[in-house]
Amino acid sequence: MTPSGIHQEGSEQPIVLRFFVEHEFAGVRLDRFVQLRIPRLSRTRAQAIIKACAFREDGSRRRPSDKVRAGETVLLVRSRFEEPDAPREFGIIYEDQELLIVDKPAGLPVHPSATYHRNTLTWLLKEQFPENPPRIVHRLDKETSGVLVCARSLASERALKQCFERRTMQKEYLAIVHGTVKPDEGRIELPMIAAPEQFHMLMRVCDKGTGLMALTDFKVQARGSRYSMLRLFPQTGRQHQLRVHLAALGHPIVGDKLYGRDGMAPFWEFVRHGMSVELAKSLGHWRHALHACTLRMPRLGTQAMMTWEAPFPEDLNRVWEEQWCQP
């Protein structure tokens, strides 16, 4: 239902995103609240979105500087748009009254954005669980496949977020990277910062003391003719951490458009023309070869550890096997 007082031209109903303000967010500026609810959104972009399409339930406009109140609902209203295709099926690894553990396919965005709305895991969860949609408590990049945990209640959402904050949630990834990684295992300890000369999503390593601490442990699973397969153990959760760290190590992830061997040129080629056969061939794969394979966490309310695994996807199996066939 469109909020009262909001006039929309045309016959199609608009897209309405509703964000309920929980008690802990009371008094937060609206632009900051929108940033918190839509991951990876810059402050400038959040303010532009609010000016264009933020409303109250009575249809009155909102300003970025407004303070949100506990119990109210923030509405973002925009005209319908044509979305790119994306997978619309996901696997369920485990489900109970408190948890939903999902095996997210590569290519499915987690959250709505300027480009995606219905073709997101957030929307699909609402379709499959209309009475009480599970709450996504962490993120995976659109191209990253694998284990993702959701909460089935507000209490479990808070408990799961505390697990991440206290680092009792342990995640493991598998990555196919360029070249032969020489040490069998190691640690990458390089602080990270947003790249100021680029758009807000890009990260880079920086000097100690000038950025956020970022720590990744790794073990070599296998070495091939062109690539190595690594098991990664992130000890911090910075945006694009694994991709940035491996690029800094000199072994970027196969298929990475942002942090690969050719800098950002593949990304801009993709933005302008989409994924072509030639671009996929030059990258090594159509998506970055990163898979969230394992998640360990304490059972809520106890100290017993639970382990969830998502099988290595077939498209990455092919990347690994086909390296011996390449000239």
N, C-alpha and C positions, 0 to 999 in steps of 0.2 A: 504494500500500500504506500502510495506517495504521501509524504507529510502534508498536512493541510497548509494552504497558503502558498505552495510551491507550484508555479505554473510551468508546464512543460509543453512545448509545441510539438505537433506531430502525434501520431497515433500510438507509437510504441512507448511502453512504460520505461521510465529511466532506471538506471542502476542506482540502488540506494545501499550504501554501506553503513551499518549501525555499530557504534562502539559504546558499550555500556561503561560508565565510569565507576570503578570500584573504589572502596573507601580509601585505599592507600594512594590513589591518584588525586584526591581532593585538593584543590588549590594550585594544581599544576597549570602552567600556561597551555592554551589549546594547541599551539604549534608544537610544543614539546610532547604533549599527550599523543598527538597524531604521529609524531616521530616514533614514539614507543610502541604504538599499535601497528604501524606499517614499517617493518624493518628496512634498514638501509636507505632511509629517506633523509636527504639533507634538510637542514633548517630552512634554507631558502626555498626548496621545493615544497616543504610542508606549508610554509606561509602562502605560497602561490596557490596550492590546492585549497586551502581554507578560504582565501579570498574569492576563489572561483566557485566553490561548491559546498561550503560548510553551512549548515542550517540547524536551527532548533526545531523541535517537534511542531511548533506553531507556524513554521515557515519563515521566521525571521532570520536574517543573516547573522553570521558569527565573524569575529575578528581574531587574528592570530594571538593577540594579547589577552583575550578572554581567559579567565580562570575557570576551570571545569569544576563541577560540583558532584559530590558522591551521589549516586543514584540516578543521575541524568543520563541521557543517551545523545551522543554526538552523531550527527548525520552528515555524510558526504554524498551528495547527489550529482550524478553526471548522466549525460545522454548515453544511450547504448552505442557500442562501437563493435566493429568486426574484429574478433580476436584471431591470432594465429592458431593453427592446430597444435594440440598437445595431447599426450596420453590421458585418457579419462578413466583408467582403471588402476587400482593399486592393490597390493597384497596386504592381508592382515596376518601378522605373525602371532599376535596374542591379543586377547580381549577379556576384560572383566569389568566390574562395576567402577573401578577407579582408573584403569589404564587402557589405552589402545596403542599397540605397537604396530607401526605401518612399515611396509617395504615400498618405499617411494620409487617409481620408475624415473629414469633419466628423461629430461625434457618436460617434466611436470613442475611448474612453479609452485612454491608453497603458499605464498601470500599474494593478494591482489596487487596490481601495479598499474602504471599508465597503459600497459599493453595487454594485461591479462586480468580477467575477472572470473568468468565461469570456468575457464580452463585452469583452475588452481586447486591444490589440495584442500585449501580452506573451503571453497565452494562445494567440492565433491563430498567433504565430510558433512556439510549441511544437508546435502541431498540424501546421503545414506543414513544419517542420524538426525532427522528433522526435529525431534522433540528435545534433544539435548546434544548439540554438536560438540564433539571433542575439541579441546583447546590445545593448539600446537604450542609446545613450550620451548622449542629450540628450532634451529633452521638448518636447511641444506640448500646449497645452490641449486638452481633449476636443472643444471646438467648433472649434478651429483646424484647417484642412485643410493638406495640402501635404507638402513634402519632409522626410523624417526619416531619419537615417543610423544604421545598426546595424553592429556588429562581428561577424565570423564566428569570431574567435579571441580569446584573452586578450591576445595581443600586439597585435592590431589595436585592441582596446578601449583598451588603455593609450595607444597612439599617437594614437587619435582624441581621447581625453580631454585629452592634451597639446596637441593642436591647438586645442581650446576654451580651455584655460588660457592658451596663448600668443597667442590671438586670431588665429590663422592660418586659422581656419574662418570664412568670411564668409557671412552669411545675409541674404537679402532677403525682404521681405514686401510684399504688396499689401493695402491696407485701404480700405474705403469708409467715409467719415466724414461726420457731419452738417455741413452748412453749406458755405460757400465759403472755402477756405483761400487767403488773399491772397498771401503770398510764394510764388514758384515753387519755392523750396527753402529749407531752413533746418536749424537744429540745436536740439534740445531737450536742455538740460543741467540736469536737476533731480534732486537726490538723492532716494532713496526709503527708506521704512522701513515695517515692519509696523504696521498701524493698531492701537494697543493696546486700543481700545475695542470692537473687533470680533473675530470668529473669525480663526484664524491665517492663513487664505489671503488676507485682504484687505491691500492695500498702499496707500500714499499718498505723495505728495511731501512733503518736509520741508525745513527750513532747511539751508543748507550747513554742513557740519561735524557734523551730527547724524545722518546716515544714510549709506547706501551710494551711492557715485557711480553715476549712471545717465545714459547718453548715447545719444541717438537722432538720426540724420540722416534727412531726408525730402526727397522731390521730388514735386511735383504732377504726376500722370500725366494727369489730365483733370478738368474741372469740369462739373457738371451743373446741373439746375434746383434740386435740393435737397441734393445730396451732392457731395463731392469724392473722387477716387480718388488715393491716395498710395502711392508706393513708399518703403518704410521700410528703413533700414540700421542696425540696432541695433549699437552699439559696445561695449555691455556686455550681460550676460545676466541681469538681475534678474527675479524673478517678476512676471508681468503688466506688464512694463515698457512695452511699446508701448501697451497699453490705458490705463494710468495716465498716461503722457506725453501721449497725444492728448486725454484728458479734461482734463488740466491746460491744454492749449493752447486749450481751448474748442471742440474738434471731436471729441467722443467717437465711437467706432466704432459704426456702425449695428448694432443688435441686442444691444449689450452690456448684460447684466442687472445687472452689478456697478458699472460705472463710467459708465453712461449719463447722460442728462439728468435722469432721475428718481431718482437715487441708487440705493439698494439695494431700493427698493420692488418693482421688477419681479422681483428675485431671490427675495424672500420670497414673492411671489405664485406664482412658478414652483415653489418648494419645497412650498408648501401644496397647489396645485391642478394642477401640471403646465403644459405649454405649451398655451394655448388660442388660438383664432383671434384673439380680442380682444387678448390679450397680444402675440402676434406682430405684429399690426397696429400697436399702440402703439410697439413697439420698432423696427419697420421690417423685421424679419426674425426667424426663429425662433432663429438663432444669431448670434454676433458675426461680422461680415463681415471676417474676417482670414484670409489665406492665405499660407503659407510657399512662395513661388514659386521661389526659387533658393537653391542652396547651392554655394559654391565652397570647395575644400579642396586642399591639396597631396597628390599621390599618395603613398601611404605609402612611405617609404624614398627619396623623391626630392623635388625642389623644383618639379616640373611641376604646374601647377594643373589640376584637373578641375572641371567645372561640371555640376550636375544641376538640372533644372527640372521642376516639376509644373504642368500647364496650369491656368489659372484655371477654377474649378469652375462648372458651369452654374447652380447656385442663386444664386451671387453675380453672375453675368452677368444673371440675371433682376432681381435687386435694382437693379442699375445701370440697366437698360433701362426698368424700370417706374416710375422716379422721374418721368418726363415725363408719365405717365398719372395721377399722383396730383393731387388738387385742392390 
